[in-house]
Amino acid sequence: MLIDAIGIAAGLAVIATFYSVVAFKARVFAIASNALFIWYALAAGLWPVLLLHGLLLPLNILRIGPLCRAHIWPASQPSAEPAGYAAARPLRRRAGMPLTYAGDVQPSLCRA
């Protein structure tokens, strides 16, 4: 029963990973799903699942670092805004549209 609950939690974490529109949150959910799948694979004796998520976990941990560094030192990173996006910002503000777009890193997520 506990093993099934861990597997269901791991599956839900994968769904949350794909549902997330912010890259940092997606990596956090991916790390959580990898950890849960490793736990599930160890408990159920599923060695291919353990191998896959054992390889993906360090990859996700390594790939989350640049997402925070891009926010902390934005000058060192090239601008990810599409051409003309900055010029349209005042128009977006007047129209009540969001000033950020889906892939932006949120400052509160990168603080230790």
SULLIN-V410635 format. One record per residue. RES is the residue in one small letter. SS is DSSP state (helix for helix, strand for strand, loop for the rest). OMEGA is omega as a letter, one per 40 degrees, with the letter a starting at -180 (999 if undefined). D_LAST is the distance of its C-alpha to the last C-alpha in whole Angstrom. Layout:
# SULLIN-V410635
RES;SS;OMEGA;D_LAST
RES;SS;OMEGA;D_LAST
This chain:
# SULLIN-V410635
m;loop;i;36
l;helix;i;32
i;helix;i;32
d;helix;i;33
a;helix;i;30
i;helix;i;28
g;helix;i;29
i;helix;i;29
a;helix;i;26
a;helix;i;25
g;helix;i;27
l;helix;i;26
a;helix;i;22
v;helix;i;24
i;helix;i;26
a;helix;i;23
t;helix;a;21
f;helix;i;25
y;helix;a;25
s;loop;i;21
v;loop;i;22
v;loop;a;18
a;helix;a;17
f;helix;i;14
k;helix;i;15
a;helix;i;18
r;helix;i;16
v;helix;i;14
f;helix;i;17
a;helix;i;19
i;helix;i;17
a;helix;a;18
s;helix;i;21
n;helix;i;22
a;helix;i;21
l;helix;i;23
f;helix;i;26
i;helix;i;25
w;helix;i;26
y;helix;a;29
a;helix;i;30
l;helix;a;30
a;helix;a;32
a;helix;a;34
g;loop;a;35
l;loop;a;35
w;helix;i;34
p;helix;i;34
v;helix;i;31
l;helix;i;29
l;helix;a;30
l;helix;a;29
h;helix;i;25
g;helix;i;25
l;helix;a;25
l;helix;a;23
l;helix;i;20
p;helix;i;19
l;helix;i;20
n;helix;i;18
i;helix;i;15
l;helix;a;16
r;helix;i;17
i;helix;a;13
g;helix;a;12
p;helix;i;14
l;helix;i;13
c;helix;a;10
r;helix;i;12
a;helix;i;15
h;helix;a;13
i;helix;i;11
w;loop;a;15
p;helix;a;17
a;helix;a;20
s;helix;a;20
q;loop;i;21
p;loop;a;24
s;loop;i;24
a;loop;a;24
e;loop;i;26
p;loop;i;30
a;loop;i;32
g;loop;a;33
y;helix;a;30
a;helix;i;30
a;helix;a;33
a;helix;a;33
r;helix;i;30
p;helix;i;32
l;helix;i;35
r;helix;a;32
r;helix;i;31
r;helix;a;34
a;loop;a;35
g;loop;i;32
m;loop;i;30
p;loop;a;26
l;loop;i;25
t;loop;i;23
y;loop;a;24
a;loop;a;22
g;loop;a;20
d;loop;i;18
v;loop;a;14
q;loop;a;13
p;helix;a;11
s;helix;a;9
l;helix;a;8
c;loop;a;6
r;loop;a;4
a;loop;999;0
